[in-house]
Amino acid sequence: MSIINSFINFELKLKQYKLQFLFLFLFWFAGFLFFLFTELGSNFGELVLYSLTVRSPLNAGDFANFYSLIWPILLEVIVFGFIMGELLEKYNPLITSRILAKHKRNHTVIIGHHHLSERIIEYCTTNKEPYCIIEDREELVEDLINSGCPVVVGDPTETTNLAFANVKRAKEVFIAIDDARVAIICTEKIRRTNQECPIYIRAFEDHVQEYLKQSPLNAIPFSTSKWAMDGIREWIKGKTGKAIVIGRDSLTHRIAYDISLQPDREVFLFDDEHDGIEFKVNDQLHIINEFACFLSDLKAHVKLEEVTQAFICWKRDSEFDESLYLTSKLNLRFPHIEIFVRIFDEELIDLVEKYNAKTFSTSSNAFKMLQKQVPSYSAIAPKRDE
């Protein structure tokens, strides 16, 4: 693999120096033509030596002397400068990552850097499966780029970016982005160049899933929130009392909606980014368009003494501190409340469970469910020893 990377890096540097080498070639070719027409009695070998200034004509004129003076300077600046300077310095990791992605064959393409994507990448890396990722936000994949992973930074709907990911020769594609429009555009463009590879798409809405399943797209849509709800329904089944749900995504809305359908229950959904949800709102479901990270934020809308369950479903890593703080305060002041906290790093489980809270990971569950959907040749197919 290191040999391949060395060739790729060499190719990268040649491309960056192509104008300089083109100028050097044209200058040499002009000198060769000059000696061709002025030294009529010389053979081809002698003309080459003249043009390389290894040998000088017997009656060299002013141009020949000028050429003999300039050629060694250009040769030293361009060629030796390229070898001694550029090949020893650190390469542009962003460009190198794109070229690494372009050289992949029979690989897995991952579109969108999401918690589920991280698990796919980790599995591919562990099992030495070839992959590349497309993500338009460079800050999300900065660590991958700096570590020399094949990453294409850019809009995944752009044909050039899909070409850099070499989707034409991909054996499978995983699309894990929130924007259904972008997912559909990506799928349509991929299918134009690759009619065979399976395309797995995370999609929430039923009508979007139905469209993706149809020919010619023939994609395989899935909903991580639907998979997660299979386990969460066991936690809310047969419960009574009011409930609090905090978060912003489809799973958060689905949890709040399912609780509101239970008899004699009220649910308070705290979502600071959306005024509504994908489901039909009923009188038992109260949507509060506020960011709630303190007990005072909750008390302003609901009596916590009447609450029996609280679901904290933030999915941004930067908000784990708020999740942990709110969990600790609820456990300290209102120990009768069952608390459920979404996490994405198993190393954090002990911190949360210290406050008698239950944890769940939608990405971990989704990855296991996705492994059941893929064929045996997939990069994420379970290995025999698992």
ZITA-V996707 format. One record per residue. N is the residue number from 1. RES is the residue in one letter. SS is DSSP state (H for helix, E for strand, C for the rest). D_FIRST is the distance of its C-alpha to the first C-alpha in Angstrom with 1 decimal. Layout:
BEGIN
n = (N/N)
res = (RES/RES)
ss = (SS/SS)
d_first = (D_FIRST/D_FIRST)
END
This chain:
BEGIN
n = (1/2/3/4/5/6/7/8/9/10/11/12/13/14/15/16/17/18/19/20/21/22/23/24/25/26/27/28/29/30/31/32/33/34/35/36/37/38/39/40/41/42/43/44/45/46/47/48/49/50/51/52/53/54/55/56/57/58/59/60/61/62/63/64/65/66/67/68/69/70/71/72/73/74/75/76/77/78/79/80/81/82/83/84/85/86/87/88/89/90/91/92/93/94/95/96/97/98/99/100/101/102/103/104/105/106/107/108/109/110/111/112/113/114/115/116/117/118/119/120/121/122/123/124/125/126/127/128/129/130/131/132/133/134/135/136/137/138/139/140/141/142/143/144/145/146/147/148/149/150/151/152/153/154/155/156/157/158/159/160/161/162/163/164/165/166/167/168/169/170/171/172/173/174/175/176/177/178/179/180/181/182/183/184/185/186/187/188/189/190/191/192/193/194/195/196/197/198/199/200/201/202/203/204/205/206/207/208/209/210/211/212/213/214/215/216/217/218/219/220/221/222/223/224/225/226/227/228/229/230/231/232/233/234/235/236/237/238/239/240/241/242/243/244/245/246/247/248/249/250/251/252/253/254/255/256/257/258/259/260/261/262/263/264/265/266/267/268/269/270/271/272/273/274/275/276/277/278/279/280/281/282/283/284/285/286/287/288/289/290/291/292/293/294/295/296/297/298/299/300/301/302/303/304/305/306/307/308/309/310/311/312/313/314/315/316/317/318/319/320/321/322/323/324/325/326/327/328/329/330/331/332/333/334/335/336/337/338/339/340/341/342/343/344/345/346/347/348/349/350/351/352/353/354/355/356/357/358/359/360/361/362/363/364/365/366/367/368/369/370/371/372/373/374/375/376/377/378/379/380/381/382/383/384/385/386)
res = (M/S/I/I/N/S/F/I/N/F/E/L/K/L/K/Q/Y/K/L/Q/F/L/F/L/F/L/F/W/F/A/G/F/L/F/F/L/F/T/E/L/G/S/N/F/G/E/L/V/L/Y/S/L/T/V/R/S/P/L/N/A/G/D/F/A/N/F/Y/S/L/I/W/P/I/L/L/E/V/I/V/F/G/F/I/M/G/E/L/L/E/K/Y/N/P/L/I/T/S/R/I/L/A/K/H/K/R/N/H/T/V/I/I/G/H/H/H/L/S/E/R/I/I/E/Y/C/T/T/N/K/E/P/Y/C/I/I/E/D/R/E/E/L/V/E/D/L/I/N/S/G/C/P/V/V/V/G/D/P/T/E/T/T/N/L/A/F/A/N/V/K/R/A/K/E/V/F/I/A/I/D/D/A/R/V/A/I/I/C/T/E/K/I/R/R/T/N/Q/E/C/P/I/Y/I/R/A/F/E/D/H/V/Q/E/Y/L/K/Q/S/P/L/N/A/I/P/F/S/T/S/K/W/A/M/D/G/I/R/E/W/I/K/G/K/T/G/K/A/I/V/I/G/R/D/S/L/T/H/R/I/A/Y/D/I/S/L/Q/P/D/R/E/V/F/L/F/D/D/E/H/D/G/I/E/F/K/V/N/D/Q/L/H/I/I/N/E/F/A/C/F/L/S/D/L/K/A/H/V/K/L/E/E/V/T/Q/A/F/I/C/W/K/R/D/S/E/F/D/E/S/L/Y/L/T/S/K/L/N/L/R/F/P/H/I/E/I/F/V/R/I/F/D/E/E/L/I/D/L/V/E/K/Y/N/A/K/T/F/S/T/S/S/N/A/F/K/M/L/Q/K/Q/V/P/S/Y/S/A/I/A/P/K/R/D/E)
ss = (C/H/H/H/H/H/H/H/H/H/H/H/H/H/H/H/C/H/H/H/H/H/H/H/H/H/H/H/H/H/H/H/H/H/H/H/H/H/C/C/C/C/C/H/H/H/H/H/H/H/H/C/C/C/C/C/C/C/C/C/C/H/H/H/H/H/H/H/H/H/H/H/H/H/H/H/H/H/H/H/H/H/H/H/C/H/H/H/C/C/C/C/H/H/H/H/H/H/H/H/H/H/C/C/C/C/C/E/E/E/E/C/C/C/H/H/H/H/H/H/H/H/H/H/H/H/C/C/C/C/E/E/E/E/E/C/C/H/H/H/C/H/H/H/H/H/C/C/C/C/E/E/E/C/C/C/C/C/H/H/H/H/H/H/C/C/H/H/H/C/C/E/E/E/E/C/C/C/C/H/H/H/H/H/H/H/H/H/H/H/H/H/H/C/C/C/C/E/E/E/E/E/C/C/C/H/H/H/H/H/H/H/H/C/C/C/C/C/C/E/E/E/C/H/H/H/H/H/H/H/H/H/H/H/H/H/C/C/C/C/C/E/E/E/E/E/C/C/C/H/H/H/H/H/H/H/H/H/H/H/C/C/C/C/C/C/E/E/E/E/C/C/C/C/C/C/C/C/C/C/C/C/C/C/E/E/E/E/C/C/C/C/C/C/H/H/H/H/H/C/C/C/C/H/H/H/E/E/E/E/E/E/C/C/C/C/H/H/H/H/H/H/H/H/H/H/H/H/H/H/H/H/H/C/C/C/C/E/E/E/E/E/C/C/C/H/H/H/H/H/H/H/H/C/C/C/C/E/E/E/C/H/H/H/H/H/H/H/H/H/H/H/H/C/C/C/C/C/C/C/C/C/C/C/C/C)
d_first = (0.0/3.8/5.4/5.1/6.3/8.7/10.1/10.6/12.3/14.3/15.4/16.4/18.5/20.1/21.2/22.7/24.6/25.7/29.3/29.6/28.3/30.5/33.5/32.8/32.7/35.9/37.6/36.8/37.9/41.1/41.8/41.1/43.6/46.1/46.2/46.2/49.5/51.1/50.3/51.6/52.0/48.4/46.0/42.4/40.9/43.3/42.7/39.0/39.9/42.4/39.9/37.4/40.4/39.9/43.5/46.4/49.2/52.6/54.3/51.6/52.9/52.2/49.1/47.6/48.1/46.7/43.6/43.2/43.4/40.9/38.2/37.0/37.0/34.8/32.5/32.1/31.8/29.3/27.2/27.3/27.3/24.0/22.4/24.0/24.1/21.6/18.5/19.3/20.2/18.4/17.2/18.8/16.7/18.7/18.0/14.3/14.1/16.1/14.0/10.8/13.3/14.7/11.8/11.7/13.5/15.6/14.7/17.1/18.7/20.6/23.5/25.1/24.2/26.6/27.1/26.3/23.1/22.0/22.5/20.5/17.5/18.0/18.3/15.1/13.1/15.0/14.5/10.8/12.3/11.0/13.5/14.9/18.2/21.1/23.6/26.4/27.1/24.7/26.1/25.0/21.3/21.3/19.6/16.7/16.5/16.8/14.0/11.5/11.9/12.5/16.3/19.1/22.1/25.3/27.9/26.5/29.5/28.6/27.5/25.2/23.3/23.0/21.8/19.0/18.0/18.3/20.8/21.9/19.1/18.8/19.8/21.6/22.7/24.1/26.6/27.7/30.0/33.7/35.0/36.1/36.7/33.2/31.9/34.2/33.3/29.5/30.3/32.5/30.1/27.2/29.6/30.6/27.2/26.1/29.0/27.3/24.8/26.5/27.1/28.0/30.1/31.7/35.3/38.5/41.4/42.6/43.4/39.9/38.5/41.0/40.1/36.3/37.1/39.1/38.1/36.3/34.1/34.1/32.1/32.1/33.6/34.0/35.8/34.5/38.0/39.6/37.4/38.2/41.9/42.1/41.9/43.7/46.7/47.4/47.8/50.3/52.2/55.8/55.6/58.3/58.8/57.1/53.3/51.2/47.8/45.7/42.8/41.9/39.8/40.7/40.5/42.9/45.3/45.1/46.0/48.9/50.2/50.1/52.0/54.6/55.4/56.5/60.3/61.8/58.5/57.7/54.2/53.5/50.2/49.1/46.7/46.8/45.0/46.7/50.4/50.1/47.9/47.0/49.7/53.5/54.9/57.8/60.4/58.5/55.4/55.7/53.0/52.9/51.0/50.3/47.6/48.8/47.4/50.8/53.5/55.9/53.8/54.3/57.9/58.9/58.4/58.7/60.6/58.0/60.6/60.6/56.8/55.3/51.7/49.2/45.7/43.5/40.7/39.0/35.3/34.3/32.7/35.0/38.0/37.4/39.8/42.5/41.9/42.2/45.3/47.1/46.3/47.8/50.9/51.6/51.3/53.6/56.3/56.1/54.8/56.2/53.5/50.5/47.4/44.1/41.1/37.9/34.8/31.0/29.9/31.1/31.5/34.4/36.4/38.4/39.5/40.9/42.4/44.3/46.6/47.2/45.0/43.0/39.4/37.5/34.0/33.8/30.0/29.7/32.4/31.0/27.5/29.2/31.5/28.7/27.0/30.2/30.2/26.8/26.4/24.6/21.6/21.0/18.1/20.8/23.0/24.3/22.8/25.3/25.5/26.3)
END
